[in-house]
Amino acid sequence: MDIHQYEKIVKKEVEKIKNDSNICDEDKENILRYYRELLAKGISYGRIMKYLQTLRIVHHWLNKPMIQAKREDFIDLVSKIERNPNFSEWTKHDYKVILRRYYRWLRGFGDNDPFPEEVRWIKIGVRNANNKLPEDILTLEEVQKIAKAAYTKRDKAFVITLFESGARIGEILPLKIKDLEFEENFCRITLRGKTGDRRIKLVLSYKPLAEWLEEHPNKNNPSAFVWINYNNRKADKPLAYGTICKLLKELAQKAGIKKKVNPHNFRHSSATWRANYFTESQLKEFYGVNQVEWQAHTFISLENSLMRLLIKCLELKRRSRSKI
């Protein structure tokens, strides 16, 4: 379920590249060839979107066909990336990773081959990214204020469940009534995500979820979506990603919360909250993070910033224990 509508965004990016007068025909053809190969490799539309947006911008800065670029041209290009005041350290990292990978492909090398000399010198790393925890992390008390500001039982249940579950938005929006199992004082939900299915237990969400399902218009249909639209014409469809982002922003404003309240930050905030009393293995299992990703934690996507955050939380917890 493409809740972010990445496929639609990718198609728009392809059209932008085709019609971009600042990119020569040779580069356009190469970028679109690379795009088709990414599709053939099964790369997600979310990642492809990032590649296309990045490649379009770096070709603007290069001012010549990339195949003709020398080491000095890439030095100038990376300098523009490093000195861009609007780029975070992780954005700079992503640009450099994509640039090196694309140029290696452009020169005819495989994924496991060394990078060409022209870009081999580019350092991939993030400076001072983990010195402190993000200031926008939401506390449980702040989430409860946002939930209290909700207009409906559906919205209140969604806010609490989004935080307590720490689920990816692509896991929680497609939830169906049959994915919820109520027991005494807690609820089990089945999440279906990028690392497979997993069942988690929720306590704080138990009452809000039960109250919402009691008035759910399709409560007797196990295949009905939990988070349906109140619009009668869309009562059989889940809420859209854009609708959720708008809702969270409105509720936070009403509650007087000025921190970021996008779904990603709810997931990160949930992880920070649980890291105080979960072990490393429990965190990985609960949030659906696999061992390979955890050990490598060298990534491009927003999702992987959660892993960096979890690792940082555990490091801080270990340090505090060692001082006791």
C-alpha positions as CSV (number, residue, x, y, z in Angstrom):
1,M,0.0,0.0,0.0
2,D,1.7,3.2,-1.3
3,I,0.4,5.5,1.4
4,H,3.0,8.2,0.5
5,Q,2.0,8.0,-3.2
6,Y,5.7,7.6,-4.1
7,E,4.9,6.0,-7.4
8,K,3.0,9.1,-8.5
9,I,5.8,11.4,-7.3
10,V,8.4,9.3,-9.2
11,K,6.4,9.6,-12.4
12,K,6.4,13.4,-11.9
13,E,10.1,13.4,-11.3
14,V,10.7,11.5,-14.5
15,E,8.7,14.1,-16.4
16,K,10.6,16.9,-14.8
17,I,13.9,15.3,-15.9
18,K,12.6,14.8,-19.5
19,N,11.6,18.5,-19.7
20,D,14.5,20.0,-17.8
21,S,16.4,22.4,-20.1
22,N,19.3,22.5,-17.7
23,I,20.1,18.8,-18.2
24,C,21.6,17.7,-21.6
25,D,19.9,15.0,-23.6
26,E,22.8,12.6,-22.9
27,D,22.4,12.9,-19.2
28,K,18.6,12.7,-19.4
29,E,18.9,9.4,-21.3
30,N,21.4,8.0,-18.8
31,I,19.4,9.0,-15.7
32,L,16.3,7.4,-17.2
33,R,18.2,4.3,-18.0
34,Y,19.4,4.1,-14.4
35,Y,15.8,4.7,-13.3
36,R,14.6,1.7,-15.3
37,E,17.4,-0.5,-13.9
38,L,16.4,0.5,-10.3
39,L,12.9,-0.6,-11.1
40,A,14.1,-3.9,-12.5
41,K,16.1,-4.5,-9.3
42,G,13.0,-4.1,-7.2
43,I,14.1,-0.9,-5.5
44,S,11.2,0.8,-3.7
45,Y,9.6,3.9,-5.2
46,G,10.5,5.8,-2.1
47,R,14.2,5.2,-2.7
48,I,13.9,5.8,-6.4
49,M,12.3,9.2,-5.7
50,K,15.3,10.1,-3.6
51,Y,17.7,9.1,-6.4
52,L,15.9,11.0,-9.1
53,Q,15.5,14.2,-7.1
54,T,19.2,14.1,-6.1
55,L,20.5,13.3,-9.6
56,R,18.4,16.1,-11.1
57,I,19.9,18.7,-8.7
58,V,23.5,17.5,-9.0
59,H,23.3,17.6,-12.8
60,H,22.2,21.3,-12.5
61,W,25.3,22.0,-10.5
62,L,27.7,20.1,-12.7
63,N,27.1,22.2,-15.8
64,K,28.5,19.5,-18.2
65,P,27.7,15.9,-19.2
66,M,28.6,13.8,-16.2
67,I,30.5,11.2,-18.3
68,Q,32.9,14.1,-19.2
69,A,33.5,15.2,-15.6
70,K,37.0,15.0,-14.1
71,R,38.1,14.7,-10.5
72,E,38.2,18.5,-10.2
73,D,34.6,18.8,-11.3
74,F,33.5,16.4,-8.6
75,I,35.5,18.4,-6.1
76,D,33.6,21.5,-7.0
77,L,30.3,19.6,-6.9
78,V,30.9,18.0,-3.5
79,S,32.0,21.5,-2.2
80,K,28.5,22.8,-3.2
81,I,26.9,19.9,-1.3
82,E,29.0,20.4,1.8
83,R,28.5,24.2,1.9
84,N,24.7,24.2,1.3
85,P,23.2,25.9,4.4
86,N,19.9,24.2,3.8
87,F,21.3,20.6,3.9
88,S,21.5,18.6,7.1
89,E,24.5,16.4,7.7
90,W,22.4,13.4,6.7
91,T,21.2,15.1,3.5
92,K,24.8,15.7,2.6
93,H,25.6,12.1,3.3
94,D,22.7,10.9,1.1
95,Y,23.8,13.2,-1.8
96,K,27.3,11.9,-1.8
97,V,26.3,8.2,-1.5
98,I,23.9,8.6,-4.5
99,L,26.5,10.5,-6.5
100,R,29.2,7.8,-6.1
101,R,26.8,5.0,-6.8
102,Y,25.4,6.6,-9.9
103,Y,28.8,7.5,-11.3
104,R,30.1,4.0,-10.8
105,W,27.1,2.7,-12.7
106,L,27.6,5.3,-15.4
107,R,31.2,4.2,-15.9
108,G,30.0,0.6,-16.4
109,F,31.1,-0.9,-13.1
110,G,29.0,-3.3,-11.0
111,D,27.6,-2.8,-7.5
112,N,30.5,-4.7,-5.9
113,D,33.3,-3.1,-7.9
114,P,35.5,-0.3,-6.5
115,F,34.4,3.3,-7.1
116,P,36.1,5.0,-10.1
117,E,39.1,7.2,-9.2
118,E,37.1,10.4,-9.9
119,V,34.8,9.8,-7.0
120,R,36.7,7.3,-4.8
121,W,38.1,10.1,-2.6
122,I,34.6,11.3,-1.5
123,K,34.2,10.6,2.2
124,I,31.0,9.1,3.3
125,G,30.2,9.9,6.9
126,V,28.2,12.1,9.2
127,R,29.8,14.7,11.5
128,N,28.3,15.3,14.9
129,A,25.0,13.6,14.0
130,N,24.8,11.6,17.2
131,N,26.1,14.0,19.8
132,K,22.7,14.6,21.3
133,L,19.2,13.3,21.0
134,P,16.8,15.4,18.7
135,E,15.1,18.3,20.5
136,D,11.8,17.5,18.8
137,I,11.3,14.1,20.5
138,L,7.8,14.0,22.0
139,T,7.2,12.9,25.6
140,L,4.3,10.7,26.6
141,E,2.7,13.7,28.4
142,E,2.8,15.7,25.2
143,V,1.3,12.9,23.2
144,Q,-1.5,12.6,25.8
145,K,-2.2,16.3,25.4
146,I,-2.4,15.9,21.6
147,A,-4.8,13.0,22.1
148,K,-6.9,15.0,24.5
149,A,-7.3,17.7,21.9
150,A,-8.8,15.2,19.5
151,Y,-12.3,16.0,18.1
152,T,-13.4,12.3,17.8
153,K,-12.8,8.9,19.4
154,R,-11.2,7.8,16.2
155,D,-8.6,10.6,16.3
156,K,-7.8,10.1,20.0
157,A,-7.3,6.4,19.5
158,F,-5.1,7.0,16.4
159,V,-2.8,9.4,18.2
160,I,-2.3,7.1,21.2
161,T,-1.9,4.0,19.0
162,L,0.6,5.7,16.7
163,F,2.8,6.6,19.6
164,E,2.5,3.4,21.7
165,S,3.0,1.1,18.8
166,G,5.8,3.1,17.2
167,A,4.6,1.6,14.0
168,R,5.6,2.8,10.5
169,I,2.8,4.8,9.0
170,G,2.6,2.2,6.2
171,E,1.9,-0.4,8.9
172,I,-0.7,1.4,10.9
173,L,-2.9,2.9,8.2
174,P,-3.8,-0.4,6.6
175,L,-4.8,-2.0,9.9
176,K,-8.1,-3.9,9.8
177,I,-10.4,-4.8,12.6
178,K,-9.3,-8.5,12.3
179,D,-5.7,-7.3,13.1
180,L,-6.8,-6.3,16.6
181,E,-7.3,-8.8,19.4
182,F,-8.6,-7.5,22.8
183,E,-7.8,-9.2,26.0
184,E,-8.1,-8.1,29.6
185,N,-6.6,-4.6,29.9
186,F,-4.5,-4.8,26.8
187,C,-4.8,-5.2,23.0
188,R,-2.6,-7.2,20.6
189,I,-2.3,-5.8,17.1
190,T,-0.7,-7.5,14.0
191,L,1.5,-5.2,11.9
192,R,2.5,-6.1,8.4
193,G,5.6,-4.2,7.4
194,K,8.9,-4.2,5.5
195,T,10.5,-6.8,7.8
196,G,7.5,-9.1,7.8
197,D,4.5,-9.5,10.2
198,R,4.8,-8.9,13.9
199,R,2.4,-8.9,16.8
200,I,2.8,-6.3,19.6
201,K,0.9,-5.7,22.8
202,L,-0.6,-2.2,23.6
203,V,-1.8,-1.1,27.0
204,L,-2.3,2.7,26.8
205,S,-4.2,2.2,23.5
206,Y,-6.5,-0.4,24.9
207,K,-9.4,1.9,26.1
208,P,-9.2,4.5,23.3
209,L,-9.2,1.7,20.7
210,A,-12.1,-0.2,22.4
211,E,-14.2,3.0,22.6
212,W,-13.5,3.9,18.9
213,L,-14.4,0.4,17.7
214,E,-17.6,0.5,19.7
215,E,-18.8,3.3,17.4
216,H,-17.0,2.2,14.3
217,P,-19.7,2.1,11.5
218,N,-18.3,-1.2,10.2
219,K,-17.4,-2.8,13.5
220,N,-19.0,-6.1,12.6
221,N,-16.9,-6.5,9.4
222,P,-13.5,-8.0,10.3
223,S,-12.0,-6.9,7.0
224,A,-13.0,-3.2,7.5
225,F,-10.1,-0.8,7.9
226,V,-9.7,0.6,11.5
227,W,-8.9,4.1,10.5
228,I,-11.7,4.9,8.0
229,N,-12.7,8.3,6.6
230,Y,-15.9,9.8,8.0
231,N,-16.8,10.8,4.5
232,N,-19.6,8.3,3.5
233,R,-18.2,8.0,0.0
234,K,-14.9,6.8,1.4
235,A,-16.1,4.8,4.4
236,D,-14.6,1.7,3.1
237,K,-11.1,3.2,2.6
238,P,-8.4,4.0,5.1
239,L,-7.3,7.6,5.9
240,A,-4.8,9.1,3.5
241,Y,-1.3,10.0,4.6
242,G,-1.8,13.7,3.9
243,T,-5.0,13.7,5.9
244,I,-3.1,12.2,8.9
245,C,-0.3,14.7,8.7
246,K,-2.8,17.6,8.6
247,L,-4.8,16.1,11.5
248,L,-1.7,15.7,13.7
249,K,-0.6,19.2,13.0
250,E,-4.0,20.7,13.9
251,L,-4.3,18.7,17.1
252,A,-0.8,19.7,18.2
253,Q,-1.5,23.3,17.5
254,K,-4.7,23.0,19.6
255,A,-2.8,21.4,22.4
256,G,0.0,24.0,22.3
257,I,2.7,21.5,21.2
258,K,5.3,23.2,19.0
259,K,7.4,20.1,18.3
260,K,7.3,18.2,15.0
261,V,4.3,15.9,14.9
262,N,4.8,14.0,11.7
263,P,4.4,10.2,11.8
264,H,8.1,9.7,11.6
265,N,8.6,11.7,14.8
266,F,5.9,9.7,16.6
267,R,7.9,6.5,15.8
268,H,11.2,8.1,16.9
269,S,9.6,9.4,20.1
270,S,8.1,6.1,20.9
271,A,11.5,4.4,20.5
272,T,13.1,7.0,22.8
273,W,10.4,6.4,25.4
274,R,10.7,2.6,25.3
275,A,14.5,2.6,25.2
276,N,14.4,3.5,28.9
277,Y,13.2,0.1,29.9
278,F,13.5,-2.2,26.8
279,T,16.6,-4.3,26.0
280,E,18.3,-4.0,22.6
281,S,16.7,-7.3,21.4
282,Q,13.3,-6.2,22.6
283,L,13.6,-2.9,20.8
284,K,14.6,-4.5,17.5
285,E,11.7,-7.0,17.8
286,F,9.1,-4.4,18.8
287,Y,10.0,-1.9,16.1
288,G,10.6,-4.4,13.3
289,V,14.3,-3.6,12.8
290,N,16.4,-6.5,11.5
291,Q,19.8,-7.4,12.7
292,V,21.7,-6.6,9.5
293,E,20.3,-3.1,9.4
294,W,21.0,-2.6,13.1
295,Q,24.7,-3.6,12.8
296,A,25.3,-1.6,9.6
297,H,23.2,1.5,10.4
298,T,24.7,3.2,7.3
299,F,21.6,4.3,5.4
300,I,19.9,6.7,3.1
301,S,16.2,6.6,4.2
302,L,14.5,8.4,7.1
303,E,13.5,5.1,8.5
304,N,17.2,4.3,9.3
305,S,17.5,7.5,11.5
306,L,15.3,5.5,13.9
307,M,18.0,2.9,14.2
308,R,20.6,5.5,14.9
309,L,18.4,7.0,17.5
310,L,17.7,3.6,19.2
311,I,21.5,2.9,19.3
312,K,22.1,6.3,20.8
313,C,19.4,5.8,23.5
314,L,20.9,2.5,24.4
315,E,24.4,4.0,24.7
316,L,23.1,6.7,27.0
317,K,21.3,4.1,29.1
318,R,24.5,2.0,29.5
319,R,26.5,5.1,30.5
320,S,24.0,6.1,33.2
321,R,24.1,2.5,34.6
322,S,27.9,2.5,34.7
323,K,27.8,5.6,36.9
324,I,25.7,4.0,39.5
